């Protein structure tokens, strides 16, 4: 068994986790260096999510929690179709 120690002296070189960590770090550094710079990237358009549910369901505690989690990413826009829209408007206007 090879008991050489890693550079940080915390894990033996023969530990497969050490090899995976080194490979992962190398891959991440390579990706970061080849990634486009923030000023060169195009701004992302927000994704619209339509919630088609009666108001009682759309305003429930579980639904509010789901929507709060989705909104925390700042990539989504939530459009809620309430009772009036669902019952009185044709689908084409949604």
KOLGU-4560 file (N, C-alpha, C; in nm, 3 decimals, padded with zeros to 5 digits):
<recs>
<n_xx: 00.084 n_yy: -00.119 n_zz: 00.000 ca_xx: 00.000 ca_yy: 00.000 ca_zz: 00.000 c_xx: 00.088 c_yy: 00.124 c_zz: 00.000 mol: A seq: 1 type: UNK>
<n_xx: 00.055 n_yy: 00.218 n_zz: -00.086 ca_xx: 00.132 ca_yy: 00.341 ca_zz: -00.098 c_xx: 00.083 c_yy: 00.441 c_zz: 00.005 mol: A seq: 2 type: UNK>
<n_xx: 00.171 n_yy: 00.486 n_zz: 00.092 ca_xx: 00.130 ca_yy: 00.578 ca_zz: 00.198 c_xx: 00.190 c_yy: 00.716 c_zz: 00.181 mol: A seq: 3 type: UNK>
<n_xx: 00.227 n_yy: 00.753 n_zz: 00.058 ca_xx: 00.276 ca_yy: 00.889 ca_zz: 00.036 c_xx: 00.164 c_yy: 00.986 c_zz: 00.071 mol: A seq: 4 type: UNK>
<n_xx: 00.198 n_yy: 01.101 n_zz: 00.124 ca_xx: 00.098 ca_yy: 01.199 ca_zz: 00.166 c_xx: 00.077 c_yy: 01.302 c_zz: 00.056 mol: A seq: 5 type: UNK>
<n_xx: -00.042 n_yy: 01.356 n_zz: 00.051 ca_xx: -00.073 ca_yy: 01.461 ca_zz: -00.045 c_xx: -00.001 c_yy: 01.588 c_zz: -00.007 mol: A seq: 6 type: UNK>
<n_xx: -00.006 n_yy: 01.687 n_zz: -00.094 ca_xx: 00.064 ca_yy: 01.813 ca_zz: -00.071 c_xx: 00.018 c_yy: 01.881 c_zz: 00.057 mol: A seq: 7 type: UNK>
<n_xx: -00.110 n_yy: 01.870 n_zz: 00.089 ca_xx: -00.158 ca_yy: 01.934 ca_zz: 00.211 c_xx: -00.142 c_yy: 01.845 c_zz: 00.333 mol: A seq: 8 type: UNK>
<n_xx: -00.084 n_yy: 01.725 n_zz: 00.315 ca_xx: -00.051 ca_yy: 01.632 ca_zz: 00.424 c_xx: -00.173 c_yy: 01.584 c_zz: 00.501 mol: A seq: 9 type: UNK>
<n_xx: -00.293 n_yy: 01.598 n_zz: 00.444 ca_xx: -00.413 ca_yy: 01.557 ca_zz: 00.517 c_xx: -00.462 c_yy: 01.419 c_zz: 00.478 mol: A seq: 10 type: UNK>
<n_xx: -00.436 n_yy: 01.376 n_zz: 00.354 ca_xx: -00.484 ca_yy: 01.246 ca_zz: 00.309 c_xx: -00.375 c_yy: 01.174 c_zz: 00.232 mol: A seq: 11 type: UNK>
<n_xx: -00.368 n_yy: 01.043 n_zz: 00.243 ca_xx: -00.270 ca_yy: 00.968 ca_zz: 00.166 c_xx: -00.299 c_yy: 00.980 c_zz: 00.016 mol: A seq: 12 type: UNK>
<n_xx: -00.193 n_yy: 00.974 n_zz: -00.065 ca_xx: -00.208 ca_yy: 00.985 ca_zz: -00.211 c_xx: -00.290 c_yy: 00.870 c_zz: -00.267 mol: A seq: 13 type: UNK>
<n_xx: -00.290 n_yy: 00.754 n_zz: -00.201 ca_xx: -00.363 ca_yy: 00.640 ca_zz: -00.255 c_xx: -00.513 c_yy: 00.651 c_zz: -00.232 mol: A seq: 14 type: UNK>
<n_xx: -00.556 n_yy: 00.750 n_zz: -00.157 ca_xx: -00.698 ca_yy: 00.770 ca_zz: -00.130 c_xx: -00.768 c_yy: 00.813 c_zz: -00.259 mol: A seq: 15 type: UNK>
<n_xx: -00.866 n_yy: 00.736 n_zz: -00.310 ca_xx: -00.932 ca_yy: 00.772 ca_zz: -00.436 c_xx: -01.003 c_yy: 00.907 c_zz: -00.430 mol: A seq: 16 type: UNK>
<n_xx: -01.046 n_yy: 00.948 n_zz: -00.312 ca_xx: -01.111 ca_yy: 01.079 ca_zz: -00.300 c_xx: -01.013 c_yy: 01.190 c_zz: -00.333 mol: A seq: 17 type: UNK>
<n_xx: -00.886 n_yy: 01.172 n_zz: -00.297 ca_xx: -00.784 ca_yy: 01.272 ca_zz: -00.324 c_xx: -00.765 c_yy: 01.289 c_zz: -00.475 mol: A seq: 18 type: UNK>
<n_xx: -00.760 n_yy: 01.177 n_zz: -00.548 ca_xx: -00.744 ca_yy: 01.181 ca_zz: -00.693 c_xx: -00.863 c_yy: 01.249 c_zz: -00.757 mol: A seq: 19 type: UNK>
<n_xx: -00.983 n_yy: 01.215 n_zz: -00.713 ca_xx: -01.103 ca_yy: 01.276 ca_zz: -00.767 c_xx: -01.104 c_yy: 01.426 c_zz: -00.741 mol: A seq: 20 type: UNK>
<n_xx: -01.063 n_yy: 01.466 n_zz: -00.622 ca_xx: -01.060 ca_yy: 01.607 ca_zz: -00.588 c_xx: -00.962 c_yy: 01.682 c_zz: -00.677 mol: A seq: 21 type: UNK>
<n_xx: -00.844 n_yy: 01.623 n_zz: -00.698 ca_xx: -00.745 ca_yy: 01.689 ca_zz: -00.784 c_xx: -00.796 c_yy: 01.699 c_zz: -00.926 mol: A seq: 22 type: UNK>
<n_xx: -00.858 n_yy: 01.593 n_zz: -00.977 ca_xx: -00.912 ca_yy: 01.596 ca_zz: -01.113 c_xx: -01.025 c_yy: 01.697 c_zz: -01.125 mol: A seq: 23 type: UNK>
<n_xx: -01.111 n_yy: 01.702 n_zz: -01.024 ca_xx: -01.224 ca_yy: 01.796 ca_zz: -01.026 c_xx: -01.174 c_yy: 01.939 c_zz: -01.023 mol: A seq: 24 type: UNK>
<n_xx: -01.076 n_yy: 01.965 n_zz: -00.939 ca_xx: -01.021 ca_yy: 02.102 ca_zz: -00.932 c_xx: -00.959 c_yy: 02.142 c_zz: -01.065 mol: A seq: 25 type: UNK>
<n_xx: -00.885 n_yy: 02.049 n_zz: -01.126 ca_xx: -00.823 ca_yy: 02.077 ca_zz: -01.254 c_xx: -00.928 c_yy: 02.106 c_zz: -01.360 mol: A seq: 26 type: UNK>
<n_xx: -01.034 n_yy: 02.027 n_zz: -01.363 ca_xx: -01.141 ca_yy: 02.047 ca_zz: -01.461 c_xx: -01.212 c_yy: 02.179 c_zz: -01.438 mol: A seq: 27 type: UNK>
<n_xx: -01.237 n_yy: 02.212 n_zz: -01.312 ca_xx: -01.305 ca_yy: 02.338 ca_zz: -01.281 c_xx: -01.218 c_yy: 02.458 c_zz: -01.320 mol: A seq: 28 type: UNK>
<n_xx: -01.088 n_yy: 02.450 n_zz: -01.293 ca_xx: -00.999 ca_yy: 02.560 ca_zz: -01.329 c_xx: -00.994 c_yy: 02.576 c_zz: -01.481 mol: A seq: 29 type: UNK>
<n_xx: -00.994 n_yy: 02.463 n_zz: -01.555 ca_xx: -00.991 ca_yy: 02.470 ca_zz: -01.700 c_xx: -01.120 c_yy: 02.534 c_zz: -01.753 mol: A seq: 30 type: UNK>
<n_xx: -01.235 n_yy: 02.494 n_zz: -01.696 ca_xx: -01.363 ca_yy: 02.551 ca_zz: -01.738 c_xx: -01.369 c_yy: 02.700 c_zz: -01.708 mol: A seq: 31 type: UNK>
<n_xx: -01.321 n_yy: 02.739 n_zz: -01.590 ca_xx: -01.327 ca_yy: 02.880 ca_zz: -01.550 c_xx: -01.242 c_yy: 02.965 c_zz: -01.642 mol: A seq: 32 type: UNK>
<n_xx: -01.127 n_yy: 02.913 n_zz: -01.685 ca_xx: -01.040 ca_yy: 02.993 ca_zz: -01.770 c_xx: -01.096 c_yy: 03.007 c_zz: -01.912 mol: A seq: 33 type: UNK>
<n_xx: -01.172 n_yy: 02.907 n_zz: -01.958 ca_xx: -01.227 ca_yy: 02.913 ca_zz: -02.093 c_xx: -01.369 c_yy: 02.971 c_zz: -02.098 mol: A seq: 34 type: UNK>
<n_xx: -01.428 n_yy: 02.996 n_zz: -01.982 ca_xx: -01.564 ca_yy: 03.049 ca_zz: -01.977 c_xx: -01.566 c_yy: 03.194 c_zz: -02.026 mol: A seq: 35 type: UNK>
<n_xx: -01.672 n_yy: 03.235 n_zz: -02.094 ca_xx: -01.681 ca_yy: 03.374 ca_zz: -02.138 c_xx: -01.688 c_yy: 03.468 c_zz: -02.019 mol: A seq: 36 type: UNK>
<n_xx: -01.630 n_yy: 03.582 n_zz: -02.034 ca_xx: -01.630 ca_yy: 03.681 ca_zz: -01.926 c_xx: -01.770 c_yy: 03.742 c_zz: -01.913 mol: A seq: 37 type: UNK>
<n_xx: -01.808 n_yy: 03.786 n_zz: -01.791 ca_xx: -01.944 ca_yy: 03.837 ca_zz: -01.769 c_xx: -01.985 c_yy: 03.948 c_zz: -01.863 mol: A seq: 38 type: UNK>
<n_xx: -01.892 n_yy: 04.038 n_zz: -01.899 ca_xx: -01.931 ca_yy: 04.147 ca_zz: -01.987 c_xx: -01.956 c_yy: 04.099 c_zz: -02.130 mol: A seq: 39 type: UNK>
<n_xx: -01.902 n_yy: 03.981 n_zz: -02.166 ca_xx: -01.921 ca_yy: 03.928 ca_zz: -02.300 c_xx: -02.048 c_yy: 03.843 c_zz: -02.311 mol: A seq: 40 type: UNK>
<n_xx: -02.104 n_yy: 03.805 n_zz: -02.198 ca_xx: -02.222 ca_yy: 03.718 ca_zz: -02.200 c_xx: -02.348 c_yy: 03.799 c_zz: -02.229 mol: A seq: 41 type: UNK>
<n_xx: -02.441 n_yy: 03.735 n_zz: -02.298 ca_xx: -02.569 ca_yy: 03.800 ca_zz: -02.325 c_xx: -02.657 c_yy: 03.793 c_zz: -02.202 mol: A seq: 42 type: UNK>
<n_xx: -02.736 n_yy: 03.897 n_zz: -02.176 ca_xx: -02.826 ca_yy: 03.889 ca_zz: -02.061 c_xx: -02.933 c_yy: 03.784 c_zz: -02.084 mol: A seq: 43 type: UNK>
<n_xx: -02.964 n_yy: 03.710 n_zz: -01.982 ca_xx: -03.065 ca_yy: 03.604 ca_zz: -01.991 c_xx: -03.204 c_yy: 03.663 c_zz: -01.980 mol: A seq: 44 type: UNK>
<n_xx: -03.292 n_yy: 03.614 n_zz: -02.061 ca_xx: -03.432 ca_yy: 03.653 ca_zz: -02.051 c_xx: -03.497 c_yy: 03.573 c_zz: -01.939 mol: A seq: 45 type: UNK>
<n_xx: -03.582 n_yy: 03.638 n_zz: -01.864 ca_xx: -03.652 ca_yy: 03.568 ca_zz: -01.756 c_xx: -03.756 c_yy: 03.474 c_zz: -01.815 mol: A seq: 46 type: UNK>
<n_xx: -03.769 n_yy: 03.360 n_zz: -01.755 ca_xx: -03.864 ca_yy: 03.259 ca_zz: -01.800 c_xx: -03.998 c_yy: 03.284 c_zz: -01.732 mol: A seq: 47 type: UNK>
<n_xx: -04.106 n_yy: 03.288 n_zz: -01.810 ca_xx: -04.238 ca_yy: 03.309 ca_zz: -01.753 c_xx: -04.301 c_yy: 03.175 c_zz: -01.719 mol: A seq: 48 type: UNK>
<n_xx: -04.353 n_yy: 03.167 n_zz: -01.598 ca_xx: -04.425 ca_yy: 03.048 ca_zz: -01.553 c_xx: -04.568 c_yy: 03.089 c_zz: -01.523 mol: A seq: 49 type: UNK>
<n_xx: -04.663 n_yy: 03.027 n_zz: -01.589 ca_xx: -04.804 ca_yy: 03.056 ca_zz: -01.566 c_xx: -04.864 c_yy: 02.960 c_zz: -01.465 mol: A seq: 50 type: UNK>
<n_xx: -04.927 n_yy: 03.015 n_zz: -01.363 ca_xx: -04.994 ca_yy: 02.933 ca_zz: -01.262 c_xx: -05.143 c_yy: 02.941 c_zz: -01.290 mol: A seq: 51 type: UNK>
<n_xx: -05.197 n_yy: 02.832 n_zz: -01.343 ca_xx: -05.339 ca_yy: 02.827 ca_zz: -01.376 c_xx: -05.409 c_yy: 02.745 c_zz: -01.270 mol: A seq: 52 type: UNK>
<n_xx: -05.457 n_yy: 02.814 n_zz: -01.167 ca_xx: -05.524 ca_yy: 02.747 ca_zz: -01.056 c_xx: -05.624 c_yy: 02.845 c_zz: -00.995 mol: A seq: 53 type: UNK>
<n_xx: -05.726 n_yy: 02.790 n_zz: -00.934 ca_xx: -05.823 ca_yy: 02.874 ca_zz: -00.866 c_xx: -05.752 c_yy: 02.947 c_zz: -00.751 mol: A seq: 54 type: UNK>
<n_xx: -05.804 n_yy: 03.065 n_zz: -00.716 ca_xx: -05.738 ca_yy: 03.149 ca_zz: -00.615 c_xx: -05.712 c_yy: 03.076 c_zz: -00.484 mol: A seq: 55 type: UNK>
<n_xx: -05.806 n_yy: 02.993 n_zz: -00.443 ca_xx: -05.790 ca_yy: 02.922 ca_zz: -00.316 c_xx: -05.664 c_yy: 02.835 c_zz: -00.319 mol: A seq: 56 type: UNK>
<n_xx: -05.638 n_yy: 02.768 n_zz: -00.430 ca_xx: -05.518 ca_yy: 02.683 ca_zz: -00.442 c_xx: -05.393 c_yy: 02.768 c_zz: -00.465 mol: A seq: 57 type: UNK>
<n_xx: -05.408 n_yy: 02.871 n_zz: -00.548 ca_xx: -05.291 ca_yy: 02.954 ca_zz: -00.581 c_xx: -05.241 c_yy: 03.034 c_zz: -00.461 mol: A seq: 58 type: UNK>
<n_xx: -05.329 n_yy: 03.064 n_zz: -00.367 ca_xx: -05.290 ca_yy: 03.141 ca_zz: -00.249 c_xx: -05.265 c_yy: 03.054 c_zz: -00.126 mol: A seq: 59 type: UNK>
<n_xx: -05.264 n_yy: 02.922 n_zz: -00.145 ca_xx: -05.243 ca_yy: 02.832 ca_zz: -00.030 c_xx: -05.098 c_yy: 02.840 c_zz: 00.017 mol: A seq: 60 type: UNK>
<n_xx: -05.077 n_yy: 02.798 n_zz: 00.139 ca_xx: -04.943 ca_yy: 02.802 ca_zz: 00.198 c_xx: -04.842 c_yy: 02.719 c_zz: 00.118 mol: A seq: 61 type: UNK>
<n_xx: -04.875 n_yy: 02.594 n_zz: 00.079 ca_xx: -04.778 ca_yy: 02.517 ca_zz: 00.000 c_xx: -04.743 c_yy: 02.583 c_zz: -00.134 mol: A seq: 62 type: UNK>
<n_xx: -04.843 n_yy: 02.640 n_zz: -00.202 ca_xx: -04.816 ca_yy: 02.705 ca_zz: -00.330 c_xx: -04.730 c_yy: 02.829 c_zz: -00.311 mol: A seq: 63 type: UNK>
<n_xx: -04.755 n_yy: 02.905 n_zz: -00.206 ca_xx: -04.672 ca_yy: 03.022 ca_zz: -00.178 c_xx: -04.527 c_yy: 02.982 c_zz: -00.153 mol: A seq: 64 type: UNK>
<n_xx: -04.507 n_yy: 02.871 n_zz: -00.085 ca_xx: -04.371 ca_yy: 02.822 ca_zz: -00.059 c_xx: -04.302 c_yy: 02.781 c_zz: -00.189 mol: A seq: 65 type: UNK>
<n_xx: -04.375 n_yy: 02.712 n_zz: -00.275 ca_xx: -04.319 ca_yy: 02.670 ca_zz: -00.404 c_xx: -04.280 c_yy: 02.792 c_zz: -00.487 mol: A seq: 66 type: UNK>
<n_xx: -04.369 n_yy: 02.888 n_zz: -00.494 ca_xx: -04.343 ca_yy: 03.009 ca_zz: -00.572 c_xx: -04.226 c_yy: 03.088 c_zz: -00.513 mol: A seq: 67 type: UNK>
<n_xx: -04.219 n_yy: 03.096 n_zz: -00.381 ca_xx: -04.107 ca_yy: 03.167 ca_zz: -00.317 c_xx: -03.973 c_yy: 03.102 c_zz: -00.353 mol: A seq: 68 type: UNK>
<n_xx: -03.971 n_yy: 02.970 n_zz: -00.355 ca_xx: -03.846 ca_yy: 02.900 ca_zz: -00.390 c_xx: -03.809 c_yy: 02.923 c_zz: -00.536 mol: A seq: 69 type: UNK>
<n_xx: -03.909 n_yy: 02.922 n_zz: -00.623 ca_xx: -03.882 ca_yy: 02.947 ca_zz: -00.765 c_xx: -03.831 c_yy: 03.089 c_zz: -00.784 mol: A seq: 70 type: UNK>
<n_xx: -03.893 n_yy: 03.184 n_zz: -00.718 ca_xx: -03.856 ca_yy: 03.324 ca_zz: -00.733 c_xx: -03.718 c_yy: 03.354 c_zz: -00.675 mol: A seq: 71 type: UNK>
<n_xx: -03.670 n_yy: 03.272 n_zz: -00.583 ca_xx: -03.539 ca_yy: 03.298 ca_zz: -00.522 c_xx: -03.425 c_yy: 03.289 c_zz: -00.622 mol: A seq: 72 type: UNK>
<n_xx: -03.447 n_yy: 03.224 n_zz: -00.737 ca_xx: -03.343 ca_yy: 03.213 ca_zz: -00.839 c_xx: -03.332 c_yy: 03.339 c_zz: -00.925 mol: A seq: 73 type: UNK>
<n_xx: -03.429 n_yy: 03.428 n_zz: -00.920 ca_xx: -03.432 ca_yy: 03.550 ca_zz: -01.001 c_xx: -03.421 c_yy: 03.522 c_zz: -01.151 mol: A seq: 74 type: UNK>
<n_xx: -03.463 n_yy: 03.406 n_zz: -01.194 ca_xx: -03.462 ca_yy: 03.372 ca_zz: -01.335 c_xx: -03.603 c_yy: 03.354 c_zz: -01.391 mol: A seq: 75 type: UNK>
<n_xx: -03.702 n_yy: 03.361 n_zz: -01.303 ca_xx: -03.838 ca_yy: 03.330 ca_zz: -01.343 c_xx: -03.932 c_yy: 03.445 c_zz: -01.310 mol: A seq: 76 type: UNK>
<n_xx: -04.035 n_yy: 03.456 n_zz: -01.391 ca_xx: -04.144 ca_yy: 03.552 ca_zz: -01.368 c_xx: -04.271 c_yy: 03.469 c_zz: -01.356 mol: A seq: 77 type: UNK>
<n_xx: -04.345 n_yy: 03.489 n_zz: -01.248 ca_xx: -04.467 ca_yy: 03.413 ca_zz: -01.223 c_xx: -04.588 c_yy: 03.495 c_zz: -01.268 mol: A seq: 78 type: UNK>
<n_xx: -04.672 n_yy: 03.433 n_zz: -01.351 ca_xx: -04.798 ca_yy: 03.494 ca_zz: -01.395 c_xx: -04.909 c_yy: 03.405 c_zz: -01.341 mol: A seq: 79 type: UNK>
<n_xx: -04.995 n_yy: 03.464 n_zz: -01.260 ca_xx: -05.102 ca_yy: 03.387 ca_zz: -01.198 c_xx: -05.235 c_yy: 03.416 c_zz: -01.268 mol: A seq: 80 type: UNK>
<n_xx: -05.303 n_yy: 03.308 n_zz: -01.309 ca_xx: -05.435 ca_yy: 03.321 ca_zz: -01.368 c_xx: -05.536 c_yy: 03.285 c_zz: -01.260 mol: A seq: 81 type: UNK>
<n_xx: -05.607 n_yy: 03.382 n_zz: -01.210 ca_xx: -05.700 ca_yy: 03.359 ca_zz: -01.101 c_xx: -05.837 c_yy: 03.312 c_zz: -01.144 mol: A seq: 82 type: UNK>
<n_xx: -05.929 n_yy: 03.310 n_zz: -01.049 ca_xx: -06.065 ca_yy: 03.264 ca_zz: -01.072 c_xx: -06.132 c_yy: 03.334 c_zz: -01.190 mol: A seq: 83 type: UNK>
<n_xx: -06.125 n_yy: 03.466 n_zz: -01.190 ca_xx: -06.194 ca_yy: 03.543 ca_zz: -01.294 c_xx: -06.139 c_yy: 03.511 c_zz: -01.432 mol: A seq: 84 type: UNK>
<n_xx: -06.009 n_yy: 03.504 n_zz: -01.443 ca_xx: -05.947 ca_yy: 03.474 ca_zz: -01.573 c_xx: -05.987 c_yy: 03.334 c_zz: -01.621 mol: A seq: 85 type: UNK>
<n_xx: -05.981 n_yy: 03.236 n_zz: -01.532 ca_xx: -06.010 ca_yy: 03.097 ca_zz: -01.569 c_xx: -06.157 c_yy: 03.078 c_zz: -01.607 mol: A seq: 86 type: UNK>
<n_xx: -06.248 n_yy: 03.136 n_zz: -01.530 ca_xx: -06.391 ca_yy: 03.111 ca_zz: -01.552 c_xx: -06.455 c_yy: 03.201 c_zz: -01.655 mol: A seq: 87 type: UNK>
<n_xx: -06.403 n_yy: 03.323 n_zz: -01.673 ca_xx: -06.473 ca_yy: 03.419 ca_zz: -01.758 c_xx: -06.404 c_yy: 03.453 c_zz: -01.890 mol: A seq: 88 type: UNK>
<n_xx: -06.275 n_yy: 03.433 n_zz: -01.901 ca_xx: -06.201 ca_yy: 03.471 ca_zz: -02.020 c_xx: -06.173 c_yy: 03.350 c_zz: -02.109 mol: A seq: 89 type: UNK>
<n_xx: -06.173 n_yy: 03.369 n_zz: -02.241 ca_xx: -06.135 ca_yy: 03.257 ca_zz: -02.328 c_xx: -05.985 c_yy: 03.227 c_zz: -02.312 mol: A seq: 90 type: UNK>
<n_xx: -05.950 n_yy: 03.105 n_zz: -02.340 ca_xx: -05.811 ca_yy: 03.060 ca_zz: -02.321 c_xx: -05.712 c_yy: 03.145 c_zz: -02.400 mol: A seq: 91 type: UNK>
<n_xx: -05.752 n_yy: 03.193 n_zz: -02.516 ca_xx: -05.663 ca_yy: 03.272 ca_zz: -02.600 c_xx: -05.615 c_yy: 03.400 c_zz: -02.530 mol: A seq: 92 type: UNK>
<n_xx: -05.691 n_yy: 03.451 n_zz: -02.435 ca_xx: -05.654 ca_yy: 03.576 ca_zz: -02.365 c_xx: -05.565 c_yy: 03.551 c_zz: -02.245 mol: A seq: 93 type: UNK>
<n_xx: -05.545 n_yy: 03.426 n_zz: -02.208 ca_xx: -05.461 ca_yy: 03.397 ca_zz: -02.093 c_xx: -05.320 c_yy: 03.431 c_zz: -02.127 mol: A seq: 94 type: UNK>
</recs>
